[in-house]
Amino acid sequence: MTAHEADSIFNSKNQLHSVLIKAPTPQTQQNNEAIWKLTSTQLRNIIIFVIASMLAGSFVWLSWTIAAAGNGSSHTHHLYGMSELESANAQEGLKMLFTPSTGLGITDMLFAARNKTAGTHKRVLLAFDFVDEELKTTAQRQLMRVAYKKGTSDVDVVFVVRDPRNNAEDRLFTSEQEINHDLFSLGQTTYERLYEHAHGKSGVLFPQTVVKHMGKNMPHYDFIVLSGYNNIVNLHNLVSLLEDWDSKKPEFAHHSVSKTTILTTTLAKSLAYPIGNEDKDLNNLAQKVNGSKIHTLVETKFKPCTDLTLTDVDELVLTYSCDTLDLKHQTLKAMHFVERVDFSAKAVNKLLPGPPYDSKTALFGVFSYYSDTPTLRRSLYRFGYNTVQKSPQRNIDIRFVMGVPKTEAQKLLILEEQERHKDILLIDTPENMNDGKSFYYAQQVWWHMTNGTLPKYDFVFKVDDDAYLNLRGIMANITKYDPKESLYFGRGVPWGEESNWYFFGMVYGFTSELTKRIAALNPDPGHLGGNEDQMMGNIANQANVTDKIIWNLLDLPDWSAPFSVPRTKEVFGVHHVKDYNFIWNEIVNFEAIYSLNRRSLFGNN
């Protein structure tokens, strides 16, 4: 710009400024005075019009907000009301997480469930001592329950457990008790039982605790039998063994190898409470009561599981050292307490909720299998997803995806679990992790959707059983996308020279369109092996995936890793939560995030 041009601009601005501040003429003054000469009626009408306009605008804004929230609009999670609702739900979740039953409360649940039998008479109370083995033997305990349903009305079966050590264990014990009503906790920590109060081990305390509840919360029993968690008892033969005993006298027997004790209730009532710490085992109980009769148990009626033969099993009272699920099942089958089941994918899946179906937003298939540890995880995931995060209210189905198992015990227990929970989706392929299960899952889900045996889902997800998901964050994200587009959700990383994307296996998902394209493929079964996430990445590429929506997924939360980030609402899942305490901690973490992160009416977080 030249000096001349600058002077011209400066002079023009001065001229304009002089026009703007020019003194009004008499005519201008007259016009202004006329404007303000309004009658009181005119002024009142103007005020009423302004107020009515403001109210109408407010009503329109409020109506739009409510409608958007009710219609599940993709942006409703930004609205004040929706955020407040999520915060209230999260606070409710935290309250559940930190309202434990405690050991005594768990036993009270047993009494409440069996209150109709309180004060009645029964022959035997048989208790298996699972103290300190509870969380390693969940599936084995369930097998014993199923088997002893075909027992005898003369015998009640309970499982002795310790007091929960933390909130995660409390929830696991509580969930098990809510369904089965057969756990008996003495309500004492290990320290209290063994040291501080010198009460002795749980086995010593159990008979004395039981007799205090007889007639009030429990039936009157003639005999109390306490046996180890690795033992299998033939209920019919046990009752027959006790026919020669006199229940009105203090009588006692102890089998040291199997750690099994039989005593009359009369003897139990005569014991001092508490017994000293020196009596850590039950074999000295009879010496505590004068005049007690000690029975000698015939060794041929007590054998280890590994020595069983079909010729002598019918005479056995007890087998011991049955320390695996398959050994327990083998023994119970020989004793005719369990039978072979008719098992197939069709038999399992027909127990899922049936039609008519409403369309669902998303299916989350948590890959699992039947064993003790996965059974614990499923229990916590049901609580975390269904109860705490309220998945049914979010139009979500949580299903535990299994293949066809190898053993008869697993088949029996999968069917039994499905009858109770109706949330297992069985894929018609042998159980595996890296031999095609992921592909057959996507393919068979699409088949089920098209033939009407599953709802029609907009999105289909695969989830590892050591991952915990932020369903709130995921649902707020995916509703922005069109399920008719061929999209992948999750995380991918470059692989090999061609930098093809393979999936981050902890969680990945497809739109219904991409699921349909995957189901239409006919890959060589020999090409479905190897790392399942890499294989599914190749499958998605063959199916012409058009875009990959990349999420924040926290891997390896217990140490620094490439995918580690702070937990926020934008973190949609946490991986490697293999221990039940890790799962519990992540449930708490997400509830805390949503509970504390409120939104103001006119602002952000």
C-alpha positions in Angstrom: 0.0 0.0 0.0 1.3 3.5 -1.0 1.3 6.5 1.3 -1.3 8.1 -1.0 -3.6 5.1 -0.7 -3.3 5.1 3.1 -4.1 8.8 3.3 -7.2 8.3 1.2 -8.5 5.5 3.4 -7.8 7.6 6.5 -9.7 10.6 5.1 -12.7 8.3 4.1 -12.9 6.9 7.6 -12.9 10.4 9.1 -15.7 11.5 6.8 -17.8 8.4 7.7 -17.2 9.0 11.4 -18.3 12.6 11.1 -21.6 11.5 9.5 -22.3 9.0 12.3 -21.8 11.6 15.1 -23.5 14.4 13.3 -25.9 16.3 15.5 -29.6 15.5 14.9 -31.7 17.9 13.0 -35.0 19.3 14.5 -36.9 16.9 12.2 -34.9 13.9 13.6 -35.6 14.9 17.2 -39.3 15.2 16.4 -39.4 11.7 14.9 -37.6 10.2 17.9 -40.0 11.8 20.3 -42.9 10.4 18.4 -41.5 6.9 18.7 -41.6 7.0 22.4 -45.0 8.6 22.7 -46.8 5.2 23.3 -50.0 4.7 25.2 -49.9 2.5 28.2 -52.1 -0.1 26.4 -49.7 -0.2 23.5 -46.8 -0.7 25.9 -48.5 -3.5 27.7 -49.3 -5.3 24.5 -45.7 -5.1 23.4 -44.5 -6.6 26.8 -47.1 -9.4 26.6 -46.0 -10.2 23.0 -42.3 -10.4 24.0 -43.0 -12.7 27.0 -45.3 -15.0 24.9 -42.6 -15.3 22.3 -40.0 -16.3 24.9 -42.3 -18.9 26.4 -43.2 -20.3 23.0 -39.5 -20.6 22.1 -38.7 -22.3 25.4 -41.6 -24.8 24.9 -40.3 -25.7 21.4 -36.7 -26.2 22.7 -38.0 -28.4 25.6 -40.2 -30.5 23.3 -37.3 -31.1 20.9 -35.1 -32.2 23.7 -37.6 -34.7 25.1 -38.4 -36.0 21.7 -34.7 -36.5 20.8 -34.1 -38.4 24.1 -37.2 -40.6 23.6 -36.3 -41.4 20.0 -32.8 -42.5 20.9 -31.2 -39.9 18.5 -27.5 -40.3 18.0 -26.8 -37.0 19.6 -29.0 -37.4 22.7 -26.0 -38.5 24.9 -24.9 -34.8 24.7 -28.1 -33.6 26.3 -28.4 -32.6 29.9 -31.3 -35.0 30.7 -29.6 -38.0 29.2 -26.3 -37.3 31.0 -28.1 -36.9 34.3 -29.9 -40.2 33.7 -26.6 -42.0 33.0 -25.1 -40.4 36.1 -28.0 -41.6 38.3 -27.8 -45.1 36.8 -24.1 -45.2 37.6 -24.6 -44.1 41.1 -27.1 -46.8 41.5 -24.5 -49.2 40.1 -21.9 -48.1 42.6 -24.4 -48.6 45.4 -24.9 -52.2 44.3 -21.2 -52.7 44.0 -20.5 -51.6 47.5 -23.5 -53.2 49.3 -22.0 -56.6 50.1 -24.0 -59.5 51.5 -21.1 -60.7 53.7 -20.8 -64.3 54.8 -23.5 -64.2 57.4 -25.8 -62.5 54.9 -25.1 -65.3 52.4 -26.1 -67.9 54.9 -29.2 -65.9 55.8 -30.2 -66.2 52.1 -30.0 -70.0 52.5 -32.3 -69.9 55.5 -34.8 -67.6 53.8 -34.9 -69.9 50.7 -35.5 -73.0 52.8 -37.7 -71.5 55.5 -40.5 -73.9 54.6 -38.4 -76.8 55.9 -37.4 -75.1 59.1 -38.5 -77.2 62.1 -39.2 -80.3 60.0 -37.3 -83.6 60.4 -34.6 -85.0 58.1 -32.2 -87.8 58.4 -28.9 -86.3 57.2 -27.2 -83.0 56.5 -24.3 -83.6 54.2 -21.8 -80.7 53.9 -18.9 -80.5 51.5 -16.1 -78.3 52.9 -15.0 -76.0 50.0 -13.3 -73.4 52.3 -10.4 -71.7 50.4 -11.2 -73.7 47.3 -14.4 -72.0 46.3 -13.2 -70.0 43.3 -11.1 -72.8 41.8 -14.0 -75.3 41.8 -17.1 -73.4 40.6 -17.9 -75.8 37.7 -17.2 -78.9 39.9 -19.6 -77.6 42.6 -22.2 -77.1 39.9 -21.8 -80.6 38.6 -22.4 -82.0 42.2 -25.6 -79.9 42.4 -27.0 -81.2 39.2 -26.1 -84.8 40.2 -27.6 -84.6 43.7 -30.9 -83.4 42.5 -31.5 -87.0 41.8 -30.6 -87.9 45.4 -32.9 -88.8 48.2 -35.3 -86.7 50.3 -33.5 -88.1 53.4 -30.4 -86.0 52.7 -29.9 -82.2 52.4 -26.6 -81.1 50.6 -24.8 -77.8 51.4 -21.4 -76.5 50.5 -19.4 -74.8 53.3 -17.6 -71.6 52.1 -15.5 -69.0 53.9 -16.4 -65.4 54.4 -15.7 -63.4 51.2 -12.4 -61.6 51.3 -13.5 -58.6 49.1 -16.4 -57.2 47.2 -15.7 -59.2 44.1 -15.8 -62.5 46.0 -18.9 -61.3 47.8 -20.7 -60.8 44.5 -19.6 -64.2 43.2 -20.8 -66.0 46.3 -24.0 -63.9 46.4 -24.9 -64.7 42.7 -24.3 -68.4 43.3 -26.5 -68.3 46.4 -29.3 -66.4 44.7 -29.6 -69.2 42.2 -28.8 -72.3 44.2 -29.5 -71.6 47.9 -27.0 -74.1 49.2 -23.9 -72.2 50.4 -23.2 -72.1 54.1 -20.7 -69.5 55.3 -19.7 -69.4 59.0 -19.2 -65.6 58.6 -15.6 -65.6 59.8 -12.4 -64.7 58.1 -9.5 -67.1 57.9 -7.7 -65.2 60.6 -10.6 -65.3 63.0 -11.1 -69.0 62.4 -7.5 -70.1 62.9 -5.8 -67.6 65.1 -7.4 -64.6 66.8 -10.3 -66.3 68.6 -8.8 -69.9 68.5 -12.0 -71.2 67.1 -10.3 -73.8 65.0 -10.9 -74.7 61.3 -14.2 -74.4 59.6 -14.8 -78.1 59.8 -14.7 -78.0 63.6 -17.1 -75.1 63.8 -19.6 -76.3 61.3 -21.5 -79.0 63.4 -21.7 -76.6 66.4 -23.0 -73.8 64.2 -25.6 -76.0 62.6 -27.2 -77.2 65.8 -27.8 -73.6 66.9 -30.0 -73.2 63.8 -31.9 -76.5 64.0 -35.6 -76.0 64.5 -35.3 -72.2 63.9 -33.8 -71.8 60.4 -33.1 -75.4 59.5 -34.7 -78.8 59.9 -33.9 -81.1 62.8 -31.3 -83.6 61.5 -30.3 -86.9 63.0 -26.8 -86.8 61.6 -24.3 -84.3 60.3 -21.7 -85.4 57.8 -18.8 -83.2 56.7 -16.7 -84.3 53.8 -13.9 -82.9 51.6 -14.5 -81.0 48.4 -12.8 -83.6 46.3 -15.1 -86.4 47.5 -18.2 -87.9 45.9 -20.8 -89.5 48.3 -23.3 -92.1 47.3 -26.3 -90.6 49.2 -28.3 -93.9 49.2 -25.5 -95.9 50.6 -24.7 -93.2 53.2 -28.3 -93.5 54.5 -28.0 -97.3 54.6 -24.7 -97.0 56.5 -26.4 -95.0 59.3 -29.2 -97.4 59.8 -27.2 -99.2 62.5 -26.5 -96.0 64.4 -28.5 -94.6 67.3 -29.1 -90.9 66.6 -30.2 -90.3 70.2 -26.7 -91.1 71.5 -23.3 -89.3 71.0 -21.8 -91.4 68.1 -19.0 -90.6 65.8 -16.8 -91.9 62.9 -13.9 -90.3 61.0 -12.2 -91.3 57.8 -8.8 -89.7 57.8 -7.8 -90.2 54.1 -11.0 -88.5 52.7 -11.3 -86.1 55.7 -14.9 -87.2 56.3 -16.6 -87.0 59.6 -20.0 -88.5 60.6 -21.5 -87.6 64.0 -24.9 -87.6 65.5 -26.6 -84.3 66.3 -26.7 -85.4 69.9 -22.9 -85.4 69.9 -22.7 -82.0 68.2 -25.0 -80.5 70.8 -22.8 -81.8 73.6 -19.6 -80.1 72.2 -18.3 -77.0 74.0 -18.2 -73.9 71.9 -15.7 -72.8 70.8 -13.3 -75.7 70.6 -9.7 -74.9 71.2 -7.3 -74.0 68.4 -5.4 -77.3 69.0 -8.4 -79.2 67.5 -7.9 -78.2 63.9 -9.3 -81.5 62.7 -12.5 -83.4 63.4 -10.9 -86.7 64.4 -10.7 -85.7 68.1 -14.3 -84.6 68.5 -15.5 -87.8 70.1 -12.9 -87.4 72.9 -14.6 -84.1 73.9 -17.8 -85.9 75.0 -17.8 -88.6 77.6 -19.5 -91.8 76.7 -19.2 -91.2 72.9 -19.3 -94.3 70.7 -16.7 -94.4 67.9 -17.6 -96.4 64.8 -15.0 -98.0 62.6 -15.6 -97.3 58.9 -15.1 -100.2 56.5 -12.3 -99.2 54.1 -13.7 -101.2 51.2 -16.6 -98.7 51.1 -14.2 -95.8 50.8 -12.0 -95.8 47.6 -10.1 -93.3 45.5 -11.7 -92.3 42.1 -8.7 -93.7 40.2 -9.4 -97.2 41.6 -13.1 -97.5 40.8 -14.4 -100.5 38.9 -17.9 -101.2 37.7 -18.2 -104.2 40.0 -17.7 -102.4 43.3 -19.0 -98.9 42.7 -22.5 -99.8 43.8 -21.3 -100.8 47.3 -19.3 -97.6 47.9 -20.3 -95.0 50.3 -17.7 -92.5 49.2 -14.9 -91.9 46.7 -12.1 -89.5 47.3 -9.3 -87.7 45.2 -11.9 -86.8 42.6 -10.0 -83.5 41.9 -11.2 -82.7 38.4 -14.5 -82.1 36.7 -14.1 -85.2 34.5 -13.2 -87.5 37.5 -16.3 -86.2 39.4 -18.5 -86.8 36.4 -17.1 -90.3 35.8 -17.8 -91.2 39.4 -21.3 -89.7 39.5 -22.2 -91.4 36.2 -21.0 -94.8 37.6 -23.2 -94.2 40.7 -26.2 -93.4 38.4 -26.5 -89.8 39.5 -26.0 -88.3 36.0 -26.8 -89.6 32.6 -25.6 -89.0 29.1 -27.4 -85.9 27.6 -28.7 -85.2 24.1 -26.4 -82.4 23.1 -26.2 -80.3 19.9 -26.1 -76.7 18.9 -29.8 -76.9 18.1 -30.6 -78.3 21.5 -28.7 -75.5 23.3 -29.9 -72.6 21.1 -33.6 -73.5 21.2 -33.4 -72.5 24.9 -32.6 -68.9 23.9 -35.4 -66.4 24.2 -37.7 -67.2 21.2 -39.7 -65.2 18.8 -41.5 -62.9 18.2 -38.4 -60.6 18.2 -38.1 -56.9 18.1 -35.1 -55.6 16.1 -32.0 -55.1 18.3 -29.2 -52.6 18.0 -26.3 -54.8 18.9 -25.3 -58.4 19.7 -22.1 -58.8 21.9 -20.9 -62.3 21.7 -18.5 -63.0 24.6 -16.3 -66.0 23.6 -16.2 -68.5 26.4 -16.0 -72.2 27.1 -16.9 -74.5 30.1 -14.4 -74.7 32.9 -14.0 -73.2 36.4 -12.4 -69.9 35.5 -14.7 -69.0 32.6 -17.7 -69.9 34.7 -16.5 -67.2 37.3 -16.1 -64.7 34.5 -19.6 -65.3 33.1 -21.1 -64.7 36.5 -19.4 -61.3 36.9 -20.1 -60.3 33.3 -23.8 -61.1 33.7 -23.8 -58.8 36.8 -21.7 -56.1 35.2 -23.5 -55.9 31.8 -27.1 -56.9 32.6 -27.6 -55.6 36.1 -25.1 -52.7 36.4 -24.9 -51.4 32.8 -28.5 -52.4 32.1 -27.8 -53.9 28.7 -31.5 -55.0 28.1 -32.6 -51.4 28.4 -30.0 -50.4 25.8 -31.5 -52.8 23.2 -28.4 -55.0 23.6 -28.1 -58.8 23.8 -25.2 -60.3 25.7 -24.5 -63.9 24.6 -21.7 -66.2 25.7 -20.4 -67.9 22.6 -19.3 -71.5 22.9 -18.3 -74.3 20.5 -19.2 -78.0 20.8 -17.3 -79.2 23.9 -15.4 -82.5 24.0 -16.5 -84.0 27.4 -19.8 -85.3 28.7 -19.4 -83.2 31.8 -19.1 -80.0 29.8 -22.1 -80.9 27.7 -24.2 -81.6 30.7 -23.3 -78.3 32.5 -23.7 -76.1 29.4 -27.2 -77.4 29.0 -27.9 -76.9 32.7 -26.5 -73.3 32.6 -28.5 -72.5 29.5 -31.7 -73.6 31.1 -31.1 -71.2 34.0 -29.7 -68.1 32.1 -30.7 -68.6 28.5 -27.8 -66.6 27.2 -25.4 -69.1 25.6 -25.1 -69.1 21.8 -23.6 -72.4 20.7 -21.7 -72.4 17.4 -21.9 -75.6 15.4 -18.1 -76.2 15.4 -15.8 -77.9 17.8 -14.7 -75.6 20.7 -11.5 -73.7 19.7 -9.9 -70.3 19.8 -7.8 -70.2 16.6 -9.4 -72.7 14.3 -12.3 -70.8 12.7 -14.7 -70.2 15.7 -14.7 -66.5 15.0 -15.6 -66.9 11.3 -18.3 -69.5 12.0 -19.7 -67.2 14.8 -20.3 -64.3 12.3 -21.6 -66.7 9.6 -24.0 -68.6 11.8 -25.3 -65.4 13.5 -26.3 -64.2 10.1 -28.0 -67.5 9.3 -29.9 -67.3 12.6 -30.9 -63.7 11.8 -32.2 -64.6 8.4 -34.1 -67.7 9.4 -35.7 -66.1 12.4 -34.0 -67.9 15.3 -32.2 -64.7 16.4 -33.4 -61.1 16.3 -32.1 -58.9 13.5 -29.1 -57.0 14.8 -27.8 -53.7 13.3 -24.3 -54.5 14.7 -22.6 -57.8 15.6 -19.6 -57.9 18.0 -17.1 -60.5 19.1 -15.6 -60.0 22.6 -12.8 -61.9 24.4 -13.8 -63.3 27.8 -10.9 -61.4 29.4 -12.2 -58.0 28.2 -14.8 -55.7 29.9 -16.7 -53.3 27.8 -18.0 -49.8 28.3 -21.5 -50.4 26.8 -22.6 -46.8 27.3 -19.7 -45.4 25.3 -20.0 -48.0 22.6 -23.7 -47.5 22.1 -23.3 -43.7 22.0 -20.8 -44.2 19.3 -22.2 -46.8 16.9 -25.6 -45.3 16.6 -24.0 -42.6 14.5 -23.3 -45.1 11.7 -25.5 -46.8 9.1 -25.7 -50.6 9.6 -26.3 -50.9 5.8 -22.8 -49.8 5.2 -19.9 -52.2 5.3 -18.1 -51.1 8.4 -15.7 -52.6 10.9 -15.4 -51.3 14.5 -12.6 -51.8 16.9 -8.9 -51.3 16.4 -6.4 -52.6 13.9 -2.6 -52.6 13.5 -0.4 -53.0 10.4 0.7 -56.6 9.8 3.4 -57.7 7.4 4.9 -56.1 4.4 1.5 -55.3 2.8 0.3 -53.5 6.0 -3.0 -55.3 5.9 -5.1 -54.6 8.9 -5.8 -57.4 11.3 -8.2 -57.0 14.2 -7.5 -56.2 17.7 -8.9 -59.4 19.1 -10.3 -58.2 22.5 -13.3 -56.7 20.7 -14.3 -56.1 17.1 -17.6 -55.7 15.4 -19.4 -55.5 12.1 -22.4 -53.7 10.7 -25.2 -56.1 9.6 -24.1 -55.4 6.0 -20.5 -56.6 6.6 -21.8 -59.5 8.6 -23.9 -60.6 5.6 -20.9 -60.3 3.3 -18.7 -62.4 5.6 -21.5 -65.0 5.8 -21.6 -65.2 2.0 -17.9 -66.2 1.8 -16.9 -69.8 1.5 -13.3 -69.9 2.7 -11.2 -73.0 2.7 -11.3 -74.4 6.3 -7.6 -74.8 6.1 -7.2 -71.0 5.8 -9.2 -70.4 9.0 -6.4 -71.4 11.4 -3.8 -69.2 13.1 -4.3 -66.0 15.1 -8.1 -65.5 15.0 -7.9 -61.7 14.9 -5.5 -61.8 11.9 -7.7 -64.3 10.2 -10.8 -62.2 10.6 -9.0 -59.2 9.3 -8.2 -61.1 6.1 -11.9 -62.3 6.0 -13.2 -58.7 6.3 -10.9 -57.5 3.5 -12.2 -60.3 1.3 -15.7 -59.2 2.2 -14.9 -55.7 0.9 -15.0 -53.7 4.2 -15.3 -50.1 3.1 -14.2 -48.4 6.3 -12.7 -49.1 9.8 -13.9 -47.1 12.7 -11.0 -47.0 15.2 -11.8 -47.0 18.9 -9.9 -46.4 22.1 -9.4 -49.9 23.6 -7.2 -50.2 26.7 -4.8 -53.2 26.5 -2.8 -54.7 29.3 -4.2 -52.4 32.1 -1.7 -53.6 34.7 1.4 -52.2 33.0 2.4 -49.6 30.3 1.7 -50.8 26.8 1.2 -49.4 23.3 -2.6 -49.2 23.7 -2.7 -47.9 27.3 -4.6 -44.7 27.8 -6.4 -43.2 30.8 -9.9 -44.5 31.5 -12.5 -42.1 30.2 -15.9 -42.3 28.6 -14.1 -42.6 25.3 -12.4 -45.9 26.3 -14.7 -48.6 25.0 -13.1 -51.6 26.5 -10.3 -52.9 28.8 -8.4 -56.1 27.9 -6.5 -58.7 29.9 -8.8 -58.6 33.0 -8.1 -62.3 33.5 -8.5 -62.3 37.3 -12.0 -61.8 38.8 -10.7 -58.9 40.9 -9.5 -57.2 37.7 -13.0 -57.6 36.2 -14.6 -56.2 39.3 -12.2 -53.2 39.4 -13.1 -52.3 35.8 -16.9 -52.5 36.6 -16.2 -50.1 39.4 -14.0 -47.8 37.2 -16.6 -47.2 34.6 -19.4 -46.7 37.1 -17.3 -44.1 38.9 -16.5 -42.3 35.6 -20.2 -42.0 34.6 -21.3 -41.3 38.2 -18.9 -38.3 38.8 -18.8 -36.9 35.3 -22.0 -34.9 35.3 -23.0 -32.3 32.6 -24.4 -28.9 33.4 -27.6 -27.7 31.8 -25.9 -25.3 29.3 -22.3 -26.7 29.3 -20.1 -29.7 28.8 -18.6 -32.0 31.5 
